[in-house]
Amino acid sequence: HEIAHSLLFLWKLPGYDNEDMADEFSTIFLANANSQSLLSLEKWLQQNNHIEEAIKQIVIGGRHTISLQRARNIRAVLDNKMKLKELTERWAKLLAPFMKRAS
């Protein structure tokens, strides 16, 4: 998540300050690299007190989507291989100009 913010900012790409975009990046990265870590993150997000979190969001505000929705977004990617493929291709296309070939 934080790597997405950093890379998008350093490369002057749009959305560097968008929390949902950073979540999507980290979800796609982990789904392709280490799905067990992604499952652990989903489980952890589901354990938060969603009602308290929603109340804080309403009263104080915040930039992150509440944990329950973040967990649902992860599950949606894990359960839909076509969505995972489409999102992976979209991120690959966005980041391709910044990738270097290993010599």
Wavefront OBJ file of the C-alpha trace (Angstrom):
o trace
v 0.000 0.000 0.000
v 2.655 2.519 1.008
v 4.876 1.425 -1.870
v 2.061 2.307 -4.269
v 1.793 5.804 -2.800
v 5.570 6.238 -3.074
v 5.960 4.899 -6.613
v 3.035 6.847 -8.008
v 4.319 10.034 -6.360
v 7.939 9.567 -7.482
v 6.882 8.785 -11.029
v 4.408 11.708 -11.056
v 1.469 9.446 -11.879
v -2.111 10.366 -11.024
v -3.716 8.935 -7.926
v -0.658 8.871 -5.676
v -2.805 10.260 -2.857
v -5.774 7.956 -3.499
v -6.110 5.325 -0.761
v -8.291 3.007 -2.822
v -5.755 3.048 -5.651
v -2.975 2.160 -3.233
v -5.124 -0.669 -1.853
v -5.776 -1.959 -5.357
v -2.057 -1.917 -6.172
v -1.162 -3.826 -3.016
v -3.997 -6.307 -3.568
v -2.880 -7.033 -7.128
v 0.767 -7.270 -6.112
v 0.088 -9.677 -3.245
v -2.463 -11.714 -5.201
v 0.212 -12.382 -7.812
v 3.172 -12.725 -5.438
v 1.965 -14.107 -2.114
v -1.749 -14.802 -1.862
v -1.340 -16.201 1.668
v -0.270 -12.763 2.909
v -3.294 -11.274 1.173
v -5.574 -13.780 2.912
v -4.005 -12.822 6.244
v -4.598 -9.141 5.516
v -8.215 -9.829 4.599
v -8.734 -11.747 7.841
v -7.127 -8.961 9.897
v -9.290 -6.297 8.238
v -12.435 -8.305 8.999
v -11.566 -8.414 12.710
v -11.739 -4.637 13.188
v -14.736 -3.059 14.923
v -16.596 -1.919 11.807
v -19.326 0.023 13.577
v -16.831 2.017 15.642
v -14.718 2.567 12.550
v -17.724 3.812 10.548
v -18.747 6.200 13.329
v -15.219 7.627 13.463
v -15.270 8.011 9.692
v -18.531 9.967 9.871
v -17.515 12.151 12.827
v -13.809 12.711 12.196
v -13.462 11.773 8.553
v -10.597 9.912 7.015
v -9.001 8.959 3.777
v -9.192 5.163 4.019
v -12.231 3.087 3.203
v -13.445 1.254 6.320
v -11.792 -2.112 6.932
v -14.852 -4.216 6.126
v -15.068 -2.742 2.625
v -11.317 -3.099 2.125
v -11.653 -6.805 3.035
v -14.563 -7.156 0.604
v -12.503 -5.529 -2.156
v -9.704 -8.046 -1.547
v -12.172 -10.938 -1.590
v -13.689 -9.684 -4.863
v -10.280 -9.884 -6.543
v -9.436 -13.272 -5.048
v -12.779 -14.751 -6.101
v -12.720 -13.433 -9.659
v -9.713 -14.520 -11.727
v -10.833 -12.393 -14.694
v -10.929 -9.299 -12.488
v -7.466 -10.143 -11.154
v -6.180 -10.546 -14.710
v -7.756 -7.266 -15.876
v -6.436 -5.293 -12.906
v -2.976 -6.860 -13.252
v -2.856 -5.907 -16.920
v -4.028 -2.362 -16.168
v -1.335 -1.869 -13.504
v 1.325 -3.475 -15.719
v 0.454 -1.061 -18.526
v 0.598 1.925 -16.160
v 3.929 0.906 -14.629
v 5.613 -0.538 -17.770
v 7.383 2.692 -18.778
v 9.147 2.722 -15.400
v 10.359 -0.883 -15.391
v 13.924 -1.742 -16.327
v 15.127 -4.985 -17.811
v 17.540 -7.032 -15.743
v 20.846 -7.366 -17.592
l 1 2 3 4 5 6 7 8 9 10 11 12 13 14 15 16 17 18 19 20 21 22 23 24 25 26 27 28 29 30 31 32 33 34 35 36 37 38 39 40 41 42 43 44 45 46 47 48 49 50 51 52 53 54 55 56 57 58 59 60 61 62 63 64 65 66 67 68 69 70 71 72 73 74 75 76 77 78 79 80 81 82 83 84 85 86 87 88 89 90 91 92 93 94 95 96 97 98 99 100 101 102 103
